[in-house]
Every structure is written in C-alpha cells, then in structure tokens.
Amino acid sequence: MNLPKTIIVMGRSGSGKGTQIELLKNAYLKNNAENTILHYEAGNVFREIIQSGSYTGGLIKNATETGILVPDFVTNGVFVSRMVEHMNTKDQLLIFDGYPRSCAQADVLDETLKYYGRTHAVVLHIDVSEEEVRNRMALRGRYDDAQTEVLENRMRFYREHVLPTLERYRDQDFYTVIDVNGEGDVDEIHHEIMEKLASA
C-alpha cells in the first residue's frame, strides 16, 4: 500500500492520535522495511527538554502544566533543530504530531517541507468532540488532566489556535486534509485512516 510521505496528524488532546500513529507506523514498516520514519512528536520533545533541568525546560514545564501555549519561537526553534539533525533521506516517511499548532508554526513547516523537496502533504484530522475528550481525560486519571482549569485551557487553545491552522490547510493546494471520526473502534478507525491515506 502506497502512503503519502508527509503526514501531519491533528486532533484534540485525548483524540487517540498517538495510538493511531503507532498503528500507522507498524503498517507502513511491514511493506517498507528499508525506509526510515521521522516521527516528530512535540510533547515527547518538550518532555526531554523539561527532564534536562534547564532554565528553558522549567519555563516549558510551567506552560504545559497550566495548559497554555509554549511560545512559537521556542516551538519553532526546537522543531527546526530536530529536522536538521534527523532528516537524512528524501524517502523518509515524515509524521508530525503536535506540530504545527498555530498558523505561525504552520508557516515554518511550509518553508521546511519545501526546503526538503516535499511536493505534497496530507493533514490527518482525527476529530473527537470536547465532551468525548473530557470523558477520556477523566478516565486516564493523569493529575493535570483532572484539573478542570488546565483541561479547559487546552480546549480553548485548540479552538483559538489549532482549528484556524487546520482551516488554513483546507485552503492550500499543497495540502490534502483527511477528516476521520475518532470516537469509534480503534481498529476500525485505523482501517479507515489507511484507506483514505492510500487514495490521498
């Protein structure tokens, strides 16, 4: 099965992005074992910086624990650094999760993809309602997700920044947006994603 080489995964916190990305990567590697995957997951990168104990890490920790935006200059700087370090072939499958989350970040990604010779990208939007996210976060039992203010900050951030970024992609020929309902069975969602990606 042929898949797009550049996939941007978007969805609310708790939408199941991580689960679906792992299923996607496993399916891709079954038929493309010789190719590599560059999976940029912004949350994991920030956690690495936080664990370093640096001054910047402390500021990022404060932002993520309150559900507010890490400034674009930090997010963009970290992203570009990782791309320069890990981009090693034009045949890599690129998967972006948690980036971009604002139109300013999308501008940087535009420039990055064009620099690396990418001619097309697919935006995979895993759509779940705010009510469903609240239910899932409560079931997870993570200490920050249990705090109403933090969760509502994340919801508001998504409405004010991420959704406009998604709509920006709908208006650009370089990108194809695929919408998937993320509230069903995990395997059925995966099957739908694979089918839609194959025809994107």
Protein Blocks (a to p, Z undefined) as FASTA:
>chain_A
ZZdfbdcddddehilmmmmmmmmmmmmmmmmmmbccddddfklmmmmmmmnopaklmmmm
mmmmnopacdfklmmmmmmmmmmmmmcbfkbccddehiafbfklmmmmmmmmmmnopabd
cdddddddfklmmmmmmmnopaklmpmklmmmmmmmmmmmmmmmmmmmmmpmkbccdddd
fkbcfklmmmmmmmmmmmZZ
